[in-house]
Amino acid sequence: MKPKLFLIVFLIATALYSQDFEGVVTYKVEYPKNNSSLTEQELKKELGTAVTTYFKNGFYKEHTNSKFMSYQLFRHTDSLIYYKNDSKSDTLLFYRADTKTGEEFSYEIEKKTDTILGYICDKLSIKDKYGTKTYYYSSKLSLDPNYYKSFTISNKDKVVMLMQAIYLRLEMSYSALSIDIIATDIKRKKLKKSTFRIPKHRVLIESKL
């Protein structure tokens, strides 16, 4: 291959690879510790055991097999999170992602601590007054933090700024419960804008978290 042609191909490949991740990630959810008032079966029913998340240009949509918030849609263009507790319900709830200031937290980043689905992952450990969260992520699955700068609830704006990537594993540890969310499949694919369209509904209710 001629040097000039090689350079063009390399630049195109680099540009494509550096774009934000677009596609679908499937996760499994486990509960290593449960000292809550719920039985293990009740916990799995309420919070679910599987999550499918769709990503595209700062939008994301989640489907879970849970009783609580089984459908979620974040649209950075209006800083709203839409959700349903039953995906078949004709009632759509929403809350603003930019209405609460973030809580104080400390963090630590460790490089190349694990490999998940073939991706070498860095680890971000966060401690706040509620407990600890540990994210595993790869820069090869990048996420533009500018899309999330108004997502102040749960410090998501700051977390995304630190990782600048989607997570492949999230471990959450609280006094009564621990939750482990682990990616089991990643599909890079172009998604239609209609994937992130506000779903049809008969009732729209603002929720106060």
Disulfide bonds with the S-S distance in Angstrom:
none
